[in-house]
Amino acid sequence: MGILKKIFSNSRSTEDGIFFSKMENILGFKPLNIEYYQKAFTHRSSNKVDKNGDPMNYERLEFLGDAMLGSVIAAHLFNEVPTGDEGYLTKMRSKIVSREHLNELGRDLNLIQFVESKVPVNHFGENIHGNIFEALVGAIFLDKGYAYCEKFIMKRVIIPYVDIPKLEGKVISYKSLLIEWCQKEKKSFHYEVFDDNGNDGQKYFGVKLSIDNKVIAKARATSKKKAEEKASQRAYFVFQEKINTK
């Protein structure tokens, strides 16, 4: 029994050592408490609990990391764009911490490789990449404090990805942009969503987007949200010149 315990202990130590080494490469510094980072990659399906019986997964760290990202990026924009008003700064921050961008960050670092879960990786939604990136930022804050958190965000987010002139022209949501334009121009709009199942067994949704009672664009996707966004993008290109002059 003692031999088995020793073998298991050595195996666990080896796994922790490999994880520690990989974390150090991603973070750019040595973690103090590796448990924060292990928790940052624990999916709720693992059904783990801490010593107090509370759920142990990355969701609370995700919440904390989201706040840290928002804080550091807000401070950066405030300093870099002294003429930007509140509305401008808010929009720019939203572009940097958009779900699409956070997913890209998580994929670039291949964070999915560390996730402990009872759910197969191919069953995860796309947002898992951004969620665990936020959880990692939360773990850094708890482990090393704000200064290290800020340094990591500068290195991994702001320096390689934040180009303010390019961001100014980036559209996060074509649907939001189109609705805002319709409201300003006092145009009526309507999204008609319907099931549009194909022959491949995959469930699809179709969308017809009408403006002033005229169908402007149609789209098809695996979710209502994606179909509406795709239809909105197509409608945007129809009215692009008018929208961009407003």
C-alpha positions in Angstrom: 0.0 0.0 0.0 2.9 2.3 0.9 4.6 1.6 -2.5 1.4 2.4 -4.4 0.9 5.6 -2.4 4.5 6.7 -3.2 4.0 5.9 -6.9 0.8 7.9 -7.1 2.5 10.8 -5.2 5.4 10.8 -7.6 3.1 10.8 -10.6 1.1 13.7 -9.1 4.2 15.7 -8.4 5.4 15.1 -12.0 2.1 16.3 -13.4 2.2 19.4 -11.2 5.8 20.1 -12.3 4.9 19.9 -16.0 1.8 22.1 -15.4 4.0 24.6 -13.4 6.6 24.8 -16.2 3.9 25.4 -18.9 2.3 28.0 -16.8 5.6 29.8 -16.3 6.1 29.9 -20.0 2.7 31.4 -20.7 2.8 33.9 -17.8 6.4 35.0 -18.0 6.9 34.6 -14.3 6.9 31.8 -11.6 3.5 31.3 -10.0 3.5 31.4 -6.2 0.4 29.3 -5.6 -0.2 26.8 -8.5 -3.6 25.9 -7.1 -5.1 29.1 -8.3 -4.1 28.2 -11.9 -5.3 24.6 -11.6 -8.6 26.0 -10.5 -8.7 28.3 -13.5 -8.8 25.3 -15.8 -11.2 23.2 -13.8 -14.6 22.9 -15.6 -17.7 22.6 -13.5 -18.4 19.1 -15.0 -15.5 17.8 -12.8 -17.8 18.3 -9.8 -14.9 19.2 -7.6 -15.4 20.9 -4.2 -12.9 22.7 -1.9 -12.4 21.9 1.8 -15.5 23.9 2.7 -17.7 22.0 0.2 -18.0 24.9 -2.2 -17.8 24.2 -5.9 -14.3 24.4 -7.3 -14.2 25.5 -10.9 -13.1 28.5 -13.0 -16.4 30.4 -13.1 -15.7 32.7 -10.1 -12.2 33.4 -11.4 -13.7 34.1 -14.8 -15.8 36.9 -13.2 -12.7 38.3 -11.5 -10.6 38.2 -14.6 -13.3 40.0 -16.6 -13.1 42.8 -14.1 -9.3 42.9 -14.2 -9.2 43.1 -18.0 -11.8 45.9 -18.0 -9.9 47.8 -15.4 -6.4 47.6 -17.0 -7.7 48.3 -20.5 -9.8 51.2 -19.3 -6.8 52.8 -17.7 -4.7 52.2 -20.9 -7.3 53.8 -23.1 -7.8 56.7 -20.7 -4.1 57.5 -20.9 -3.6 56.8 -24.6 -6.7 58.8 -25.8 -6.9 61.9 -23.7 -9.5 63.4 -26.0 -11.8 60.4 -25.9 -15.1 61.0 -24.1 -16.9 58.4 -22.0 -18.9 57.0 -24.9 -15.8 56.6 -27.1 -13.7 54.9 -24.3 -16.6 52.5 -23.5 -17.0 51.5 -27.1 -13.2 51.0 -27.6 -13.0 48.9 -24.4 -15.9 46.8 -25.6 -14.1 46.1 -28.8 -10.9 44.9 -27.0 -12.7 42.6 -24.6 -15.3 41.4 -27.0 -16.2 37.7 -26.7 -14.7 37.1 -30.2 -11.4 38.7 -29.2 -11.2 36.9 -25.9 -11.8 33.6 -27.6 -9.0 34.4 -30.0 -6.6 35.1 -27.1 -7.5 31.8 -25.5 -7.0 29.9 -28.7 -3.7 31.6 -29.5 -2.3 30.4 -26.1 -3.9 26.9 -26.6 -5.4 27.2 -23.1 -7.9 24.4 -23.9 -5.1 21.9 -23.4 -5.1 22.5 -19.7 -8.9 22.1 -19.0 -9.9 19.4 -16.6 -13.4 18.2 -17.5 -15.6 15.2 -17.8 -17.0 16.7 -21.0 -15.1 15.9 -24.2 -13.3 18.9 -25.6 -15.2 18.8 -28.9 -18.4 19.3 -26.9 -17.3 22.7 -25.6 -18.8 25.8 -27.1 -16.5 28.4 -28.7 -16.6 30.7 -25.7 -14.7 28.2 -23.6 -11.5 29.8 -24.9 -12.4 33.3 -23.7 -13.8 32.0 -20.4 -10.6 30.3 -19.4 -8.5 33.2 -20.5 -10.5 35.4 -18.2 -10.1 32.8 -15.4 -6.4 32.8 -15.9 -6.3 36.6 -15.5 -8.3 36.2 -12.3 -5.8 33.6 -11.0 -2.9 35.9 -11.7 -4.5 38.7 -9.7 -5.1 36.4 -6.7 -1.6 34.9 -6.9 0.5 37.9 -7.6 -1.6 41.1 -7.4 -2.6 43.9 -9.6 0.8 44.9 -10.9 1.5 41.4 -12.3 -2.0 41.2 -13.7 -1.5 44.5 -15.5 1.9 43.4 -16.9 0.4 40.1 -18.3 -2.5 42.0 -19.9 -0.1 44.5 -21.5 2.1 41.7 -22.8 -0.7 39.3 -24.0 -3.5 41.7 -25.0 -2.6 45.4 -25.4 0.9 45.3 -27.0 0.1 42.6 -29.7 -3.5 43.4 -30.4 -4.5 46.9 -29.4 -4.1 49.2 -32.4 -6.4 52.2 -31.7 -6.8 53.5 -35.2 -7.7 50.0 -36.5 -10.1 49.4 -33.5 -11.9 52.6 -34.3 -13.1 51.2 -37.6 -13.8 47.7 -36.2 -17.4 46.6 -36.0 -18.2 44.3 -33.0 -21.9 43.8 -33.8 -23.5 44.5 -37.1 -26.9 44.0 -35.6 -26.3 46.7 -33.0 -24.9 49.0 -35.6 -27.8 48.5 -37.9 -30.4 48.9 -35.2 -28.8 52.1 -34.0 -28.8 53.5 -37.6 -32.5 52.5 -38.1 -33.5 54.2 -34.9 -31.6 57.4 -35.8 -33.2 57.4 -39.3 -36.6 56.5 -37.9 -36.7 53.3 -40.1 -38.7 50.3 -39.0 -36.9 47.0 -38.8 -37.9 43.4 -38.2 -36.0 40.1 -37.8 -38.1 37.1 -38.7 -36.6 33.9 -37.4 -37.6 30.4 -38.5 -36.3 26.8 -38.4 -34.3 25.9 -41.5 -33.1 22.4 -41.0 -30.9 20.9 -43.7 -30.2 17.4 -45.0 -27.1 17.0 -42.8 -29.0 16.5 -39.5 -27.7 19.8 -38.1 -30.3 22.2 -36.8 -30.2 25.6 -38.5 -32.1 28.9 -38.1 -33.0 31.1 -41.0 -33.5 34.9 -40.7 -35.2 37.5 -42.9 -34.3 41.0 -42.0 -36.8 43.6 -43.2 -36.3 47.4 -43.1 -39.3 49.6 -43.8 -41.3 46.5 -44.6 -38.9 45.4 -47.3 -36.7 42.2 -47.0 -33.1 43.5 -47.2 -31.1 40.4 -46.3 -31.5 36.7 -45.5 -29.1 34.4 -43.6 -28.8 30.9 -42.2 -26.7 29.7 -39.2 -26.6 27.2 -36.3 -28.1 29.6 -33.8 -30.6 32.5 -33.9 -28.0 35.0 -32.7 -25.5 34.0 -35.5 -28.1 34.1 -38.2 -29.3 37.5 -37.1 -25.7 38.8 -37.0 -25.0 37.4 -40.5 -28.2 38.9 -41.9 -27.3 42.2 -40.3 -23.8 42.2 -41.8 -25.3 41.6 -45.3 -27.8 44.5 -44.7 -25.0 46.7 -43.5 -23.2 46.3 -46.8 -26.4 47.3 -48.6 -26.5 50.6 -46.6 -22.8 50.9 -45.8 -22.4 54.3 -47.6 -25.3 55.9 -45.8 -24.4 54.4 -42.4 -20.8 55.5 -42.5 -21.7 59.1 -43.4 -23.8 59.5 -40.3 
